[in-house]
């Protein structure tokens, strides 16, 4: 028997537990390709473009569109790996499940721990941004805002950020009602915010001035590269598509296709928005202006009405990110709970709604606390390094699975293998290096805590390790045990 931390859970067992291409584990397959693409767009397009564009322009100048392309290329390498693994192992665990199938139980737990940064901390930060845009929308509509004491964290002049708490609880309410309802809401919001950005481009291009693009790379190559690091935030979230693996129709085809469509649509949209923004207003005027899109529309139209429409789009966009990211977090926790590595409450599925009701409410309440009381700017770099670490592991996992399970059906195969996953690892490590020594120290401490939680809680309760399960087996009859070392099956 291999050491506990190196126990590998075979893809066959992961797929059998999830119900393979049938209904499994109490979840229902209700999402088609359109709904899944909208879900992916909902998880990606939000604060990164509505707020972060001005930060990218501040670094790259008029060449901001190039920075978005570079960031997209970084994500594309990893997207190939996610697409291959999402088609080969269509389960809810996403990166956690892929690590379990290739690198072992210990690595899988640490990846799940890192996903708390990518999903949990980011959803709290996004909720804070939603509260800020809601105030901006209220000011444009009725001329009044919520009191600062009730719309800001203590460190930002307030007492409690109630809008941030409200959007988390609203998202949880929608999620527990059922995947079909959540998918419809996400699809509506995704289409709406794309339409708002298209309207922005149409307005901004009417005021386009070629002189605003000269000099194009005003801050040099270093500025464009730095802008790409900032723009990377705008793409975080596409991996949430793979967390829907057990609730998607024909997941082996749908998941890979949705990933590639999302990356293509979002990249095109980001480049158009950044190019239109800098063309309509000089880079110096756009830089470091959080509400730059509203400002540009107001200037071009000579009215605050257009800016109000953009603010409305931002409110919808950020709300859809909260919904999609919270969905992904609950499904990953469900998979970890299914394996016994975290408390069982997260795997309980309501027979009425076919959703993890208790787990969803726990996630909402836990992450509402930092959203309400903590300014989260100080942990954004920590969130980034955690996300990049997860992406690097996924690229390693696709290489490992090609070696250990060459026979596994793969509806989508990463192009130019093994160069694309290796380049994915390289780009991720490069961006991780750029986060700085302080972030590395915080990340190391976070990993140590995660390792201790695994050693003292997860490992003794691991179901694949033989821990007692009074509720009976979690694997359909006839499924193989599927335990091995990382070196082979």
C-alpha positions in Angstrom: 0.0 0.0 0.0 1.5 3.4 -1.0 2.1 6.1 1.6 -1.2 7.9 2.3 -0.1 11.2 0.8 0.8 9.4 -2.5 -2.5 7.4 -2.9 -3.9 8.1 -6.4 -7.6 7.8 -7.1 -8.0 6.4 -10.5 -10.0 8.3 -13.2 -12.3 5.3 -13.5 -13.2 5.5 -9.8 -13.7 9.3 -10.0 -16.0 8.9 -13.0 -17.9 6.0 -11.4 -18.5 8.0 -8.2 -19.9 10.9 -10.2 -22.3 8.7 -12.1 -20.2 8.9 -15.3 -22.4 10.3 -18.1 -25.6 9.4 -16.2 -27.2 11.2 -13.2 -24.9 10.7 -10.2 -24.5 11.5 -6.6 -27.9 13.3 -6.5 -27.0 15.9 -9.1 -28.8 16.4 -12.3 -27.4 17.0 -15.8 -29.4 20.1 -16.9 -26.8 22.4 -18.5 -26.1 22.4 -22.2 -23.3 24.1 -24.2 -24.9 27.5 -24.3 -25.6 27.6 -20.6 -22.1 26.4 -19.8 -20.5 29.0 -22.0 -22.7 31.7 -20.3 -21.6 30.2 -16.9 -18.0 30.6 -17.9 -18.4 34.1 -19.2 -20.3 34.9 -16.0 -17.3 33.6 -13.9 -14.7 35.6 -15.9 -16.2 39.0 -17.0 -16.6 41.2 -14.1 -14.3 43.5 -12.0 -11.3 42.6 -14.2 -12.6 44.6 -17.1 -15.0 47.1 -15.5 -12.5 48.1 -12.7 -9.1 46.6 -13.6 -8.9 48.0 -17.1 -7.6 51.4 -15.7 -4.8 49.5 -13.8 -3.7 47.7 -17.0 -3.7 51.0 -18.9 -1.6 52.6 -16.2 1.1 50.0 -16.7 1.0 49.5 -20.4 -0.3 52.8 -21.8 -2.1 52.6 -25.2 -0.7 49.1 -25.6 -3.1 47.7 -23.0 -4.8 45.5 -25.7 -1.4 43.8 -26.2 -1.2 43.1 -22.5 -4.6 41.5 -22.6 -3.4 39.3 -25.5 -0.3 38.2 -23.6 -2.4 37.4 -20.5 -4.8 35.4 -22.7 -1.9 33.4 -24.2 -0.9 32.5 -20.7 -4.4 31.3 -19.9 -4.7 29.5 -23.3 -1.9 27.1 -22.5 -3.6 26.1 -19.3 -7.0 26.1 -20.9 -5.8 23.3 -23.3 -4.9 21.2 -20.2 -8.2 22.0 -18.5 -10.1 21.1 -21.6 -8.3 17.7 -22.0 -8.8 16.8 -18.3 -12.3 18.2 -18.2 -13.3 15.8 -21.1 -11.4 12.8 -19.8 -12.5 13.2 -16.1 -15.9 15.0 -16.2 -16.4 15.4 -12.4 -17.1 18.3 -10.1 -13.8 18.4 -8.4 -11.9 20.2 -11.2 -8.2 20.8 -10.3 -8.6 19.0 -7.0 -9.8 15.8 -8.8 -7.2 16.0 -11.5 -4.4 16.2 -8.9 -6.0 13.3 -7.0 -5.9 11.2 -10.2 -2.3 12.0 -11.0 -0.2 13.4 -8.1 -1.7 11.8 -5.1 -4.0 12.5 -2.2 -1.7 14.9 -0.3 -1.1 17.1 -3.4 -4.9 17.0 -4.1 -5.7 18.3 -0.7 -3.2 21.1 -1.0 -4.7 22.1 -4.4 -8.1 22.1 -2.8 -6.7 24.3 -0.1 -5.3 26.7 -2.7 -8.7 26.8 -4.4 -10.1 28.4 -1.2 -7.9 31.4 -2.2 -8.9 31.4 -5.8 -12.6 31.0 -5.2 -13.3 32.0 -1.6 -11.2 35.1 -1.1 -11.9 36.3 -4.6 -15.6 36.0 -4.2 -15.4 38.1 -1.0 -13.3 40.8 -2.8 -15.7 40.7 -5.8 -18.6 41.2 -3.4 -16.9 44.3 -2.0 -16.6 45.7 -5.5 -20.3 45.0 -6.2 -21.2 47.2 -3.2 -19.1 50.1 -4.6 -20.8 49.9 -8.0 -24.2 49.6 -6.4 -23.6 52.9 -4.6 -22.5 54.4 -7.9 -25.6 53.2 -9.7 -27.9 54.5 -6.9 -26.2 57.9 -7.1 -26.9 58.1 -10.8 -30.5 56.9 -10.5 -31.8 58.6 -7.4 -29.0 61.0 -6.3 -28.4 59.2 -3.0 -26.0 56.5 -1.8 -26.0 54.1 1.1 -24.3 55.6 4.2 -20.6 55.0 4.3 -20.9 53.3 7.6 -23.1 50.6 6.0 -21.3 50.2 2.7 -17.6 50.1 3.6 -15.3 48.0 5.8 -13.9 49.4 9.1 -10.5 50.0 7.5 -12.2 52.1 4.7 -14.2 54.5 6.9 -17.2 52.2 7.5 -18.6 49.8 10.1 -19.9 47.0 7.9 -20.3 46.4 4.1 -23.9 45.4 3.9 -24.1 45.3 0.1 -21.3 42.8 0.0 -23.1 40.6 2.4 -26.4 41.0 0.5 -25.0 39.9 -2.9 -23.4 36.8 -1.3 -26.7 35.8 0.4 -28.7 36.5 -2.8 -26.3 34.3 -4.8 -26.7 31.5 -2.2 -30.5 31.8 -2.3 -30.4 31.3 -6.1 -27.9 28.5 -6.0 -29.9 26.4 -3.5 -33.0 26.6 -5.7 -31.4 24.5 -8.3 -28.9 24.4 -11.1 -31.4 25.0 -13.8 -32.6 28.3 -12.2 -29.0 29.3 -11.5 -27.9 28.5 -15.1 -30.8 30.6 -16.5 -29.9 33.6 -14.3 -26.3 33.3 -15.2 -27.1 33.1 -18.9 -29.2 36.2 -18.7 -26.6 38.2 -16.8 -23.8 37.0 -19.2 -25.7 38.1 -22.3 -26.6 41.4 -20.6 -23.1 42.3 -19.6 -21.7 41.4 -23.0 -24.3 43.6 -24.6 -23.3 46.5 -22.2 -19.6 46.1 -23.2 -20.6 46.0 -26.9 -22.6 49.2 -26.5 -19.6 50.8 -24.7 -17.4 49.9 -27.7 -20.0 51.3 -30.2 -20.1 54.6 -28.3 -16.3 54.9 -27.6 -15.4 54.2 -31.3 -17.4 57.2 -32.3 -14.9 59.4 -30.5 -11.9 57.3 -31.6 -8.7 59.4 -32.1 -5.6 57.7 -33.6 -3.4 60.3 -31.9 -4.4 58.7 -28.5 -2.5 55.6 -29.5 0.8 57.4 -30.1 3.3 56.5 -28.8 1.8 53.0 -28.7 4.1 51.3 -26.1 4.7 54.5 -24.2 6.0 52.5 -21.1 8.2 50.1 -23.1 8.2 46.4 -23.2 8.5 46.2 -19.4 5.2 48.2 -19.1 3.4 45.9 -21.5 4.6 42.9 -19.5 3.6 44.4 -16.2 0.2 45.2 -17.8 -0.1 41.6 -18.7 0.4 40.6 -15.1 -2.4 42.9 -14.1 -4.6 41.8 -16.9 -4.2 38.2 -15.8 -6.8 39.0 -13.1 -9.4 39.5 -15.8 -9.2 35.9 -16.9 -9.4 34.2 -13.6 -12.5 32.1 -13.4 -12.5 30.1 -16.7 -11.5 27.0 -14.7 -14.9 27.2 -12.9 -16.4 25.6 -16.0 -14.9 22.2 -15.1 -16.6 22.3 -11.7 -19.9 21.7 -13.5 -18.7 18.4 -14.9 -21.4 16.4 -13.1 -24.3 18.7 -14.1 -23.6 19.1 -17.8 -25.1 17.2 -20.6 -22.6 15.2 -22.6 -19.7 16.6 -20.4 -16.9 14.9 -22.4 -17.7 17.1 -25.4 -19.4 20.1 -23.7 -16.8 21.0 -21.1 -13.7 21.2 -23.4 -15.7 23.1 -26.1 -17.1 25.6 -23.5 -13.6 26.3 -22.2 -12.2 27.2 -25.6 -15.2 29.2 -26.7 -15.1 31.3 -23.4 -11.4 32.1 -23.7 -11.9 33.2 -27.4 -15.0 35.3 -26.7 -13.5 37.0 -23.6 -10.2 37.7 -25.3 -11.8 39.4 -28.3 -14.1 41.4 -26.0 -11.3 42.6 -23.7 -9.1 43.7 -26.7 -12.0 45.6 -28.3 -12.9 47.3 -25.0 -9.3 48.3 -24.1 -8.6 49.5 -27.7 -11.9 51.5 -27.8 -11.3 53.0 -24.3 -7.8 54.3 -25.1 -8.9 55.5 -28.5 -11.7 57.6 -27.1 -9.7 59.0 -24.2 -5.9 59.3 -23.7 -4.2 56.6 -21.7 -3.2 59.1 -19.1 -6.9 60.1 -18.5 -7.9 56.4 -18.3 -5.2 55.2 -16.0 -6.0 54.7 -12.4 -9.7 55.6 -12.9 -11.8 52.7 -11.4 -14.9 53.8 -13.2 -13.1 54.6 -16.5 -15.8 53.1 -18.7 -18.6 55.2 -17.2 -16.3 58.3 -17.4 -15.6 57.7 -21.1 -19.3 57.2 -22.0 -20.3 60.3 -20.0 -17.6 62.4 -21.8 -18.5 61.1 -25.3 -22.3 61.4 -24.9 -22.2 64.6 -22.8 -24.7 62.9 -20.4 -24.6 60.8 -17.2 -27.3 58.5 -18.6 -24.7 56.4 -20.6 -22.5 56.1 -17.5 -25.5 54.9 -15.6 -26.0 52.1 -18.1 -22.4 51.1 -17.7 -22.7 51.1 -13.9 -25.8 48.9 -14.2 -23.8 46.6 -16.4 -21.0 46.5 -13.8 -23.5 45.6 -11.1 -24.9 42.8 -13.2 -21.5 41.6 -14.2 -20.1 41.4 -10.7 -23.2 39.7 -9.4 -22.8 37.0 -12.0 -19.2 36.5 -11.0 -20.3 36.0 -7.3 -22.9 33.5 -8.4 -20.6 31.5 -10.7 -17.6 31.5 -8.4 -19.7 30.5 -5.3 -21.1 27.6 -7.4 -17.6 26.4 -8.2 -16.5 26.6 -4.6 -19.4 24.5 -3.3 -18.8 21.8 -6.0 -15.1 21.5 -5.1 -15.9 21.2 -1.4 -18.5 18.6 -2.3 -15.9 16.5 -4.0 -13.4 16.8 -1.1 -16.1 15.9 1.3 -17.1 12.9 -0.8 -13.5 11.7 -0.3 -13.7 12.2 3.5 -11.0 14.9 3.6 -13.3 17.6 4.9 -16.6 17.4 7.0 -19.4 15.5 5.4 -21.9 18.3 5.5 -20.4 19.7 2.2 -21.4 16.6 0.3 -25.0 16.4 1.3 -27.4 16.9 -1.6 -31.0 18.0 -1.1 -33.3 15.5 -2.7 -35.8 18.3 -3.4 -33.5 20.7 -5.2 -30.5 18.4 -6.2 -28.1 21.0 -4.8 -25.7 21.0 -1.8 -27.9 23.3 0.3 -26.0 23.1 3.6 -22.6 23.5 1.9 -23.8 26.5 -0.1 -25.1 28.4 3.0 -21.9 27.6 4.9 -19.8 29.0 2.1 -22.0 32.1 1.9 -21.9 32.8 5.6 -18.1 32.1 6.0 -17.1 34.4 3.1 -19.6 37.1 4.0 -17.6 37.8 7.1 -14.4 39.1 5.4 -16.5 40.8 2.7 -18.3 42.7 5.5 -15.4 43.6 7.7 -12.1 43.3 5.9 -10.5 45.5 3.2 -9.2 42.7 0.9 -6.6 44.6 -1.2 -3.8 43.2 1.0 -4.6 39.6 0.0 -5.1 40.0 -3.7 -1.5 39.0 -4.5 -2.0 35.9 -2.3 -5.1 35.0 -4.3 -3.1 35.4 -7.5 -0.3 33.2 -6.5 -2.7 30.5 -5.3 -4.5 30.6 -8.6 -1.3 30.3 -10.6 -0.1 27.4 -8.4 -3.3 25.6 -9.2 -2.9 26.2 -12.9 0.7 25.0 -12.9 -0.4 21.8 -11.2 -3.1 21.2 -13.8 -0.5 21.5 -16.6 1.7 18.9 -14.7 -1.4 16.7 -14.2 -2.2 16.5 -18.0 1.4 15.3 -18.6 1.3 12.7 -15.8 -2.1 11.3 -17.0 -0.8 10.9 -20.5 1.9 8.7 -19.1 0.0 6.7 -16.6 -3.3 6.3 -18.5 -2.6 6.6 -22.3 -5.8 4.4 -22.8 -8.2 6.9 -21.2 -10.7 8.3 -23.7 -9.9 12.0 -24.5 -12.4 13.7 -26.6 -10.1 16.8 -26.6 -6.3 16.5 -26.6 -4.0 19.4 -25.7 -2.4 20.7 -28.9 1.3 20.5 -29.5 1.7 18.2 -26.5 3.9 18.3 -24.3 5.0 21.8 -25.3 1.7 23.6 -24.4 1.5 22.3 -20.8 5.2 22.9 -20.3 4.8 26.5 -21.5 1.8 26.7 -19.2 3.9 25.7 -16.3 6.6 28.2 -17.3 4.3 31.1 -17.7 2.6 30.4 -14.4 5.9 30.2 -12.5 7.1 33.4 -14.1 4.0 35.3 -13.0 4.2 33.7 -9.5 7.8 35.0 -9.3 6.6 38.4 -10.1 4.3 38.6 -7.0 7.3 39.3 -4.8 9.0 37.8 -1.7 6.4 38.9 0.8 3.6 37.1 -1.1 5.7 34.0 -1.4 6.3 34.0 2.4 2.5 34.4 3.0 1.8 31.6 0.5 4.3 29.3 2.1 2.7 29.8 5.5 -0.7 29.2 4.0 0.5 25.9 2.5 2.0 24.8 5.8 -1.4 25.3 7.5 -3.1 23.3 4.7 -0.6 20.5 5.1 -1.2 20.4 8.9 -5.0 20.2 8.3 -4.5 17.3 5.9 -2.2 15.4 8.3 -4.3 15.8 11.4 -7.8 15.8 9.9 -8.0 14.8 6.2 -5.6 11.8 6.1 -7.1 9.9 9.1 -10.6 10.3 7.6 -9.8 9.6 3.9 -12.4 7.1 2.6 -10.0 5.8 0.0 -7.6 5.2 2.8 -10.1 2.9 4.5 -11.7 5.2 7.0 -15.0 3.9 8.3 -18.1 5.1 6.5 -21.3 4.5 8.4 -23.4 5.7 5.5 -22.3 2.9 3.3 -20.3 3.0 0.0 -20.2 6.0 -2.2 -19.2 4.2 -5.3 -21.8 2.5 -7.6 -21.8 -1.2 -7.5 -19.1 -2.8 -9.7 -16.8 0.2 -9.7 -13.1 -0.6 -9.2 -11.3 0.3 -6.1 -8.9 2.4 -8.2 -6.1 3.1 -5.7 -2.5 3.3 -6.9 0.8 5.2 -6.6 1.5 8.1 -8.9 3.8 5.9 -10.9 1.1 3.8 -12.4 -2.3 2.1 -12.0 
